[in-house]
Amino acid sequence: MMPDYEIVVVGASAGGMHALKEILSNLDRDFAFPVVVVQHLAPDSENYLVQYLDEYSSLSVKEASEKQRILPYHVYLAPPNYHLLIEEDKTFSLTVSEKVNFSRPSIDVLFETAVLAYQNRIIGLLLTGASQDGAKGMQMLHATKGLTIVQDPDNAFVPVMPKAAIELVPVDYKLTLEEIAPFLNTLSRARTRRKKQKR
């Protein structure tokens, strides 16, 4: 029996802007899960990525903020130069603690705190990138039986990040960029059907 997933957490680095646009622009308007994203950015980046992705997504794209509640039908992006954490009460917190894998925000920090809050009810997605960030987070997600998905390294702009996860974890799915949104939509629709059946 598949867990009743509640959230999608996403990590991306080099090439991530294009990958995120492709995925978010193809998610259903009534996509049932909140989507929380760490995209590696320069520390002094403005919120152009939020504005850019919001133009293409039917979901509401926002920059995550301190103590913000995590809601469905929303996409939340980590602010530049802050680690994004998920608290056990399903709200965000932001820190400027030291970099992890030379990165702040760190994908590992997001994934590992998401596991503490959501246990096995997480869909973890690791996209294109040139670092090891996200691999340990995917390992923790796998250990708690969350769903692990990586972009097929052969299909990634930079394959290092998804390859690092594959070397560490027997991931559940390895998908091309074009396959990811349809697969996530299938999971979303299954969740919506289950909720209707429970009424």
Buried (B, 14 or more C-beta within 10 A) or exposed (E): EEBEBBBBBBBBBBBBBEBBBBBBBBBBEEBBBBBBBBBBBEEEEEBEBBEBBBEBBBBEBBBBBEEBEBEBBBBBBBBBBBBBBBEEEBBBBBEEEEBBBEBBBBBBBBBBBBBEBBEBBBBBBBBBBBBBBBBBBBBBBBEEEBBBBBBBBEBBBBBBBBBBBBEBBEBBBBBEBEBBBEBBBEBBBBBBEEEEEEE
